[in-house]
Amino acid sequence: MKTSNDVQQEKNASPKKTRLKVPRQPMPEQDPRRRRYNFEEVPRGYSEETAILEATRCIQCKKPGCVAGCPVNIHIPAFIKLIAEGRFVDALLKLKEQTALPAVCGRVCPQETQCEAQCILGKKGEPVAIGRLERFAADYARKHGEVPDPVKAAATGKRVAVIGSGPAGITVAGELARWGHAVVVFEALHLAGGVLMYGIPQFRLPKEIVQYEINALQRLGVQIRTDYVIGRSETVPQLLTQGFDAVFIATGAGLPVFLGIPGENAIGVFSANEFLTRANLMRAIDFPHFATSPIRPQRAVTVGGGNVAMDSARTALRLGSESTIVYRRSKAEMPARAEEVHHAEEEGVAFHLLTNPVQILFDAQNRVTGVECLRMELGEPDASGRRRPVAVEGSEFVVPADTVIVAIGNQPNPLVPQTSPEITTSKWGTIIADSETMMTSMPGVFAGGDIVSGAATVISAMGQGKKAASAMHRYLTGQEPPQL
């Protein structure tokens, strides 16, 4: 029971000290016993009351490290302050000054290693839940129909082609359209959205959210041409001779990497790209309502330790399979977000750590029957800074499987560079672009996202897109982008 002295001390406490006493607010989630059988989104989002309470934890630093930790330099204290004041739509508008995809980034970006890692509260406790608040602001405005039409500058008369509609392409298209340029996006697949549509499962990123953002681009006047493969229909040089004043290449890293072990050609071996594209973009999970042939594993083994591996293993689980992840290092070295690993464990995905596949076993019909593996132990650090796994002699064992999903990374999509020899590439197949302007070796042609950096995060692709958009506006007009 509080004494009168306690009450007086609370009255005398500074607002800052009061905020420091508020714990980080948890995000409600689906029960793992239920969600392992459906594709509904796992985190449920903050209520208005919880969002305001979490936002009051921000101490409004004069030199906010969180902003420096954000690849697109969102004005984080400013949008959080607006949430604390109950001005949710204004918070979204503040976010939209720097990011085209707040609802997406609030769900899939690794805030724990970026903005939240720089939060001063995290030095002695838990950082402000920046990503959850970003998601809240975007979701609130979308659900209440309170997103105002964007302000556009006067038409410049310039035309820009954007190749690819993933995070980098969406960012460039949105920025340049706002600044008055006519933008056409060319997308090879039948729906726009890139990796946001084909690579990230519904339970992490609902597809209706991605399409909402695509629709916002179209409201800006952006034309989107789907089923249009640049490198086959036209090449980049041809675009520049057909009325486009500049081109942005954002074709991503969609070329799968395989293990190079015996048995990889067996029936039942999939790249994570194919497995997730069938499930996410082509809706094989809704067969027969969608005609895409389903993959129905009974025992699925996913090889890898990143977010794509977690997505693949959790998708296999929801398709009715026993699901196992095989990873050659320990849990501490896993590149996947801790939250995704935790969710996979909660749902019942099994983990064989310090385990490396050496061959895929198959029967007389060439169908997968299992994965032969070796136990590993960690040696000295390799070039990545992580301790190198070393095989333990004589430790072979078999993990039974009828499906193997290889999720060990991706390479840049080679089609556009191969058909545009004027564009210089690295030995890894990435396009070489200036780090400040993102211009390639071909004048008027810019590039960004995974085709430049290799497979990376959504927010890093958006950061490169923002750099490129500003440089492209200067290239097209000789002026700095307008402040709208």
N, C-alpha and C positions, 0 to 999 in steps of 0.2 A: 504494500500500500504506500502511495506517495505521501511524503510529508510536505508541509508548507514550504520547507526549505528546498525540497526537490523541485517543487513547482516554480519557485523563484529562480532557481538555477537554470531551469529550462527556458524561462522568459529571458534571462540574461544571456543565454547561449547565442552565439552568432549563427546566422543562417547557414554559413559554411559548415560549422560543427554539427548542426542539426542534420544537414544533408549527408554528412559522413556516417551517420548512424543508421541510415536507410540501407538495408541489404540489397544486393542485386536481385531483381525480380525474375523468378523462373518462368519459362515459357511452357504453357500447357501443351501436352502431347497426347496423341492417341496411345492407348494401352498397347504395349508390344504384343500381347497375346491376341489382340484383335487385328492390329495393323499388318501383321505378317501374312494375312490372307486378303488384303485389299491394296489398291493403288491410290488411296486417298492420301492427302498431304499429312505428314507426320506431326510437325509442330502446328499448333492451332492459332498462334498469334496472340498478341496482348489485347486485353480489353482497354477501353478508354481510361478507366481508373488506374489500371496497372501501368499503362504507358506514361501517364502523368507522374505517377509515383517514381518510376524508373528515371524519367527525365529530370526530376528534382535532384537526383544524385550528382548530376553534372555540376561542377564547381566553377564553370565558366572561366577557365584559365586565360590569362592575358596572352600567353604564348602557347597555344594549344598544340601539343605534340601530335594529337590525333589527326589533325589536318595534314601535317607533314607526312604522316604514315599512310595517308590515303592516296592511291595512284592518280585519282582525278581531283584531289584537293577540295573535297566537299567542305563547305562551311559548317562543320559538325556542331560546335557549340551553339551556333545561331539557329539551326533547325531544331536542336534539342530544346533550346529555350522556348521556342514557339510551341512545341508539344507540351512543355510544362505549363504554359499559359492557356492550354486548351485550344490553341489556334492550329488545328491539324492540317487544314488545307494550305495555310500559309507555310507550314513546315514543309509540305510537299513542294510548293513553289520554290522555296529556298533550295531544296535538294535538286530540283530540276535546273537550277542555274548551272550546275556542274555535272549532273549525271542524267543520261537519257533513260536509265533502267533501274530506278530505286527499288521497285518491287522485286526485281531479279537479284540485284546485288545484296539486298537485305536477306535473301535466302541462301545464296550459294557462295558469296565471297568469304575468304578466310580472314574475317575481322580479327581473329585471335592473334594473327601474326602481322597485322597491318595497323589499322587505326586503333583498335582496342589494346594492342601491345604497347602503344605509346601513351595510353591514358594514365594520368598521374595517380588515380585511385588504385590502379593495378599494382603500384609499387608496394603497397602494404596490405592490399585486400583484393577485391574483384573490380575490374574496370566497368565503366558504364556500358550497358548492352547496346552499343551503337547500331549494330546490324539489325537487332530486333526493333529498335525504334525507327530505323529507316523503313523497314518492312511495314510497320504499323502505319506510318504516315501515308505511304503509297496505297496500302490496302484500304485505309479509311476513305480517302478521296475517291478511289475507284468504286467502292461499294456504295457510296452515297451520291455518286454521279456529280461530284463537285470539282472535277478537273477542268479549269477554264481552257479555252482555245489558246494556243501559243501565239505570241506576238511575232510577226514576220517583218523583215526589212523589205524595202522596195526591190523589185526584180532587177537583177544585174544584167540579164541577157546571156549569162554564161551557163553552159550545160556540163554536168559532171556525171560520169559513169562510176558506179560502185559495184565491184564484183564480189559477191558474197554478202549474206544478210545476218551474219553472226554479230557478236557484241561490238567488234571494231567497225563493221560495215554499218550497223544501225547507228552508232555514235556519229560517224562521219556524215551519213545521210541526213540525220536530224539537225546537226549543226549547220551544215551548208544550206539546207532548205530554209532554216530560220533566217539565214543571212541573205536570202534572196536569190539563191542559185536554183536552177532547174536540175533535179536529181533523178536519175534512173538507176534502180538497183536490179542487178542481174543475179538470180538465184538458180542454181543447178537443180535443186530438188523441187518437189511439188508444193511445198509450203515454206514460207520465209521463216527465218529464225536461227538457222545454222545449228551450232552445237547446242543451243538452248532448247531446240526442238528435238534433235535426234539423239543427243548425248546424255541429257540429264533426265532421270525418270520423273514421272508424274508425282510420285510421293515426295519428291524434293522440290520440284518446280512445276506447278500445274501449267499445262500448255495454254489454257485460256488466258493466263497472265501474259505469256509471251505474245500471243496473238493480239491482246489488247494494246501492247506497246507497238506492234507492227501497224495496227489500225491508226495509232496516233501519228505514225510517220506518214501514212497516207492522207490523214487530215491536214498535214503540213504541205501536201501537194507532191510528195514523193511517189513516183511510179515504181511499181515492183513487177518485174517480169520473171515468173517462175518457169521451171523446166527449160532453162536457158543456160547452156553450158558454154561459157567463154573459153576459148581454146578449141572449140569445135564449131559452134555457130559463127562466131567471129573471134579474131585475136585482138589483143590490146592495141597493136598498131592500127588495125582496121577501125577500131572505135574512134581513135584520134583523127581518122580521115573521114569519119561519118558524122561530124558535127559536134563531137564532144571536145570540150576545151581542156579537160583534165580527167584522170582515171585514178581511182583508189582500189587497190587489190587487197581483199580481205578473205582469201579462200581457205584459211585455216590450216590445221594439221590433221587431215582426215585419212592419211595413208597408214594403215595398221602396221605394227611391228610384231613379228612372230619370234618364237623361241629358237628356231633352228635345230630342233631335236627330232629324232626318229618318231614317226607316227603322226606328225602334224597334218598329214593329208587324209587322215581317217575321217569317216563320217561321224559327225558329232563334235568336231573341233571348230570353234568360231572365234573370230576376232571380236573384241568387245564392241568395236564399231558396228559390225553387222548385227550382233545380238541386241544391242541397245537401240539401234536404228529400227529394227523390226518391231521392237516392243514400244518404242516411244513415238516415232514419227509415223510409222506405218500401222500402228495400233494392232499389232498381232495379239496383244493382250485381250482385245475385244472380239477375237474370232468366235463365231462366224459373222458377227455384225460388220466386221471389216474383213475383207477377203485375203488379207496377208496370211500366208502359211505360218501357223504358230510353231514355236519351239517348245516342246513339252518334256523337259528333262526330269528324270527321276533322281539322279545323283549328279549334281553339277559341281565341278571343281573350277574355281576361278584362280588364275595365276596372276599375282601382283599385289601391291600394297597401297595403291593410290586411291583417290576418290572414284576413279572409273572402275576399279576393282570392287570397291564397296557397292557402287551402283549396280554392277553386274550381278554380284552375289545376292544382293537383296532383291533384285528383280527375279532371279532364278527361284529364290525362296517363295516369292509370291505366285509363281507359276506352278507351285506344288512340289518343288524339288527339295531333297536334302541338299544343303548348300555349304560348301567348304571353300575357304580361302587358303591357298598355298603361297607362302611368302618366304624368301630366302634370308631375310634379316629378322631381327627381333621387333617386337611391337614398338619399342622406342624409336626405331628408325623408319617406321611407316610414314610415307609422305602424305597419307590421307588426313583430312581434318579429324581431330580427336572426337568431335561430335558424331561424325559418320561412322567411325569405328565403334563407338559406344552404341549407336543405334543398331548396327549390325549384330553386335554381341547380344543386345537385349532381345532381338528378334529370333535368335537361335542359329545364326551363321556360325559354323565351326571354323577355328583357325588352326592351321598347321604352320607354326612359325619356325624360323631357322630350318626351312625345308625347301629343297630345290628340285624341280622336275627334271628328269634326265631322259625319259622317253614316254610316249603315249602308247598304251597297249590297246590292241584291237583284235576282233575275232575273224572268222573265216569270211564274213560278209563285209569286212573292213569297217566295222562299227566299233566305236570306243568302248573299252571294258574297264579301263583304269589308267592311273598315272603312276609310273614308277618314280620314286623320289629318293633323294639322299638327305640325310641329316647334315646340318651345317653348324659351324661355330664361327664366331666373329674374330677376325684377325686385325691387322693394322688398317688405319683409315685409307680409303682410296681417293681418287680425284674429287669426288663429291663431298669429302669430309666425313663420310660415314664409314664405319668399320667394315672392311671387306669380308664377305662370307667365304669361308673355307670349308671344303667338303670333309666329312668325317668318313674315313675309309671303312668299308664293310657295313655301312649303316642303311643299305637299301631297304625300302619297304614300298608297298603298293597302296594307293588310295583308290578304292573302287569308284568308277564313274561311267556314265553314259554320255556325258557332255563335258567338254572342256572349253572354258572361255579365257582367251589370252588377253590380259589387260596390263601389258608392260610398257605401254607408251605408244605414241604416234609420230609419224614423220610429216613434214609439210606436203600439202597437195601439190604434185609436180606439174599439173596440166598447163597452167598459165605460164610459168617460167619456161617450160619446154617449147611453147609456141610463140615465145617472145624473146628471141635470142639477144635483143638489145638490153635486156634486164639482167644484171649481174647477180649471181647466186653464190652462196657459200658451199663448202664441201659437204655440208649437211643438207643441202637443198633449200635452205631458207633464202628468201630474197634479202639482199643487202640494201639497207636504207639508212639515210642520214639519221642519227639519233635525235636530232632536234627538229628537223622538218619532216622526216619520214619519206623524203623523196628518194626514188630509186636512181639508178644510173641512166634511166631514160627520162628526158625532160618532160614534165607534165604528168608523170606517172608516179604515184605515191603508193605506199604499202604499209600495213600494220597488222597487229594481232599475231596469231600463231604462225602465219606464213613468214613472219620476220623473226619472231622470238623463239620459235619452236613451241610445243605444247605448254601453255601456261594458264593463268587464271582469267576469268571473265573480266575482272576489274583492270588487270594489266593491259588486256586488249583494248578496253575502253580508254585507258590512259593514252595509249599510242594513237587511238582514233582521234582524241581531242587535239593532240599535237598536230596530227596530219591535217585536220580540218582547218585549224588556224593558219598553217603554212599554205594550204591550198587556197584559202581566201586571199592571202597576200599575193600568191602567185597569179591568181585570176584578176585581182583588182588593183594590186599595188598598195593596198591599205590594210590597216588592222581591222579585225572583225568588229562589227558594231556592238555596242552595249545595249541590249534590249531589255 
